[in-house]
Amino acid sequence: MKKSTVAAIALAGSSVSLSPLAAAQAFKMGGPDAGWYAGGSIGQSKTDCNTSGVAGASCDDKDTGFRVFGGYDFNQHFAAELGYADLGKVTASAGGLNAEVKNTAWDVMAVGTIPLAEKFSLYGKLGWYWADSKLSGDLLGSASQNSNNATYGVGAGYDFNRNLGLRAEWQRYGNVGGDSVGGKSDADVYSIGVVYRFR
């Protein structure tokens, strides 16, 4: 009896925020909007740089970043995505010496999309990454470290037609790196990309 009551309350609450038609569209898998897609993006990466422990040190925390990805649209609202990202590098210098940390990552994401009009949409991404950080230079020596943590982002999409679309997004990779490469850093990537849907 209690389980039935809880289920009825939950169903009633969902019906307030979603009409039956909207709910059916949101949770129905397959149909004309389902299918595989692939794409790539390029933009600017910005990685936190901590030089507080090195006197007279300066830091360049911006670089070019890019990502290639593929995924599957279950419907127009939900997708799963796998990507490989070059997060660029961050460079520190002090007393004529330099250190450089370069970060790359694989990520797997769940993507939720809200169509705004016939061609425009907003989307959010949430997932997990596995990163490889490499330290080089004459300031701190050489080292490498693997790390993994949450990644998330938001973006806007524009569809030229049924197959080809454009993305503009921001994505964060939290706590990349570790003590071996100078500490953990958040890496942000602001990018523009193209996506092609095979449907």
C-alpha positions in Angstrom: 0.0 0.0 0.0 2.8 2.4 0.9 4.7 1.6 -2.3 1.5 2.3 -4.4 1.0 5.7 -2.6 4.6 6.7 -3.2 4.4 5.7 -6.9 1.1 7.7 -7.3 2.6 10.8 -5.8 5.7 10.6 -8.0 3.5 10.1 -11.1 1.3 13.0 -10.1 4.3 15.3 -9.5 5.8 14.4 -12.9 2.6 15.1 -14.7 2.5 18.7 -13.3 5.9 19.5 -15.0 5.4 17.4 -18.1 2.4 17.0 -20.3 1.7 13.4 -21.4 3.0 14.3 -24.9 6.2 15.9 -23.7 6.8 13.0 -21.3 6.4 10.5 -24.1 8.8 12.4 -26.3 11.4 12.8 -23.6 11.5 9.1 -22.6 10.7 7.3 -25.9 13.9 5.7 -27.3 14.6 5.3 -31.0 12.6 6.8 -33.8 13.8 9.3 -36.5 16.1 11.2 -34.1 18.1 8.1 -33.0 21.5 7.2 -34.5 25.2 7.5 -34.3 27.2 10.7 -34.6 30.8 11.9 -34.7 32.6 15.3 -34.7 35.4 17.4 -33.5 36.0 20.8 -31.8 38.8 23.3 -31.3 39.2 26.3 -29.1 41.1 27.7 -26.1 42.2 25.7 -23.0 42.9 27.3 -19.7 44.6 25.3 -17.0 45.2 26.5 -13.4 48.8 27.2 -12.7 50.2 27.3 -9.2 53.6 29.1 -9.0 53.2 30.4 -5.4 56.1 28.2 -4.2 58.6 29.5 -6.8 60.0 33.0 -6.3 59.8 35.3 -9.4 57.9 32.7 -11.4 55.5 33.5 -14.2 52.9 31.3 -15.9 51.2 31.0 -19.2 48.0 29.1 -18.6 46.3 29.3 -22.0 46.8 27.2 -25.1 44.9 25.6 -28.0 42.8 22.6 -27.1 40.8 20.2 -29.3 38.6 17.2 -28.9 37.3 14.4 -31.2 34.2 12.5 -30.2 31.5 10.0 -31.2 28.3 9.1 -29.7 24.8 7.7 -30.0 21.5 9.7 -29.8 18.8 7.6 -28.2 16.3 10.4 -29.0 16.3 14.2 -29.4 16.9 14.6 -25.6 19.4 12.0 -24.5 22.8 10.7 -25.8 25.9 8.9 -24.7 29.3 10.2 -25.9 33.0 9.1 -25.9 35.8 11.6 -26.6 39.5 12.2 -26.7 40.7 15.7 -25.8 44.0 17.5 -26.0 43.8 19.9 -23.1 46.8 22.0 -24.3 49.8 22.8 -22.1 50.6 25.1 -19.2 54.1 26.7 -19.0 55.9 28.1 -16.0 59.2 30.0 -16.0 61.6 31.3 -13.4 65.2 32.5 -13.5 65.6 31.5 -17.1 64.3 28.0 -16.5 61.0 26.6 -17.8 58.6 23.8 -17.0 55.7 22.6 -19.2 52.8 20.3 -18.4 50.8 18.9 -21.2 47.4 17.2 -20.5 45.4 14.8 -22.7 42.3 12.9 -21.6 39.7 10.3 -22.6 36.1 11.0 -21.4 32.7 9.3 -21.4 29.7 11.6 -21.1 25.9 11.5 -20.7 24.4 14.4 -22.8 21.0 16.0 -22.2 19.5 18.3 -24.8 16.7 20.8 -24.8 15.5 21.8 -28.3 14.6 25.5 -28.3 13.4 25.9 -31.9 13.6 24.0 -35.2 17.4 24.4 -35.5 18.6 25.6 -32.0 19.2 23.7 -28.8 20.9 23.8 -25.4 22.7 20.9 -23.9 24.5 19.8 -20.8 27.2 17.1 -20.4 28.2 15.1 -17.3 30.7 12.2 -17.1 34.2 10.9 -16.2 37.6 11.4 -17.6 41.0 9.5 -17.6 43.9 11.9 -18.1 47.6 11.7 -18.8 49.8 14.6 -17.7 53.4 14.9 -18.8 55.9 17.3 -17.1 59.0 18.4 -19.0 61.6 21.2 -18.9 64.7 22.2 -16.9 62.8 23.9 -14.0 61.2 20.8 -12.4 62.6 17.9 -14.4 60.5 15.3 -16.2 57.6 13.2 -14.9 54.2 11.8 -15.9 51.0 11.1 -13.9 47.6 9.6 -14.6 44.4 11.0 -13.0 40.7 10.6 -13.3 37.8 12.6 -12.1 34.5 14.2 -13.1 34.0 16.3 -16.2 31.0 18.4 -17.2 30.0 21.1 -19.6 27.3 23.1 -21.2 26.8 24.3 -24.8 24.5 25.4 -27.6 23.9 23.7 -30.9 22.7 24.8 -34.3 21.6 22.3 -37.0 22.2 23.3 -40.6 20.2 20.3 -41.7 19.2 16.8 -40.4 22.8 15.6 -40.5 25.2 18.5 -40.0 25.4 20.7 -36.9 27.5 23.3 -35.1 28.4 23.3 -31.4 29.7 26.1 -29.1 30.6 24.8 -25.6 32.5 25.0 -22.4 33.8 21.9 -20.7 35.7 21.4 -17.4 38.1 18.6 -16.4 38.4 18.8 -12.6 41.7 18.1 -10.7 43.8 17.0 -13.6 47.4 15.8 -12.7 48.9 15.4 -9.3 52.0 15.9 -7.1 54.4 14.4 -9.7 53.6 17.0 -12.3 53.3 20.1 -10.0 49.9 19.6 -8.5 46.3 19.2 -9.5 44.6 21.7 -11.8 41.2 22.4 -13.3 41.3 22.5 -17.1 38.6 24.5 -18.9 38.1 24.3 -22.7 36.1 26.8 -24.6 35.5 25.5 -28.1 33.5 25.5 -31.4 32.9 22.2 -33.1 31.1 20.4 -35.9 29.0 17.3 -35.5 27.7 14.9 -38.2 24.8 12.6 -37.5 24.5 9.3 -39.4 20.7 9.1 -39.9 
